[in-house]
Amino acid sequence: MFAQNFFNCNMIILKEYRLKIIIPLSLLFLNSSFFNPVFKSSYGNFSSDNLVYSVSSKKHDLSANIIYLKRDFNGFKELLAFKESRGRYLCVNKFGFIGKYQFSLGTLNMFKVRNGKKFLNDPELQEKVFLLNVQRNKWILRKDIKWFKGSTINGSLITESGILAAAHLSGPGNVKKYLRGNGKDNFKDAFGTSISFYMDYFKNYDLSFVKEVRNPRI
């Protein structure tokens, strides 16, 4: 009885072993480069050798999936917002900068905004503060804009929009040092983004819409 059971168990194991070996070998053979399967259909035999591959010559308009921004104040602020936070009003980074335009609490205090949570949840307030900050920076840097606009520093054309973008990044004081020092004091933020990069990246936007305001208020 024991011998019979032992024999039956061995036969079962042998069958399972054959299946494990035969099936993978069959798949390998079918997928190998030296085997070209021929299929039968109601239209006769056909092989993969008879297949004809083609690419459609039809042109697809990809412009429908691209957002175009004019080189005006709206284009400027939306590009800057995307660079700062991917345009997210609720964004808070690891250094404590908050909102769509990544303001510090110190900058918000200048405009009498002292509730960071309320600020994050108020898109309209964020947009107002951004405009006020640009107006204030434009007033502080009005002489430097006049003096350096159109010149070249570190290989980049200096424009009003580039100056104001750099002021958003580093503060107007650091921008003055950069311009008046011919680019030697090239401030970088905690992520390694420099004044010269913002100067070049945001150049040639028309910000004539923005007025110089010494002490803008909400």
Secondary structure, 3 states (H helix, E strand, C coil): CHHHHHHHHHHHHHHHHHHHHHHHHHHHHHHCCCCCCEEEECCEEEEHHHCCCCCCCCCCCHHHHCCCCCCCHHHHHHHHHHHHHCCCCCCECCCCCECCCCECHHHHHHCCCCCHHHHHCCHHHHHHHHHHHHHHHHHHCHHHHHHHCCCEECCEECCHHHHHHHHHHHCHHHHHHHHHCCCCCCCECCCCCEHHHHHHHCCCCCCCCCCCCCCCCC
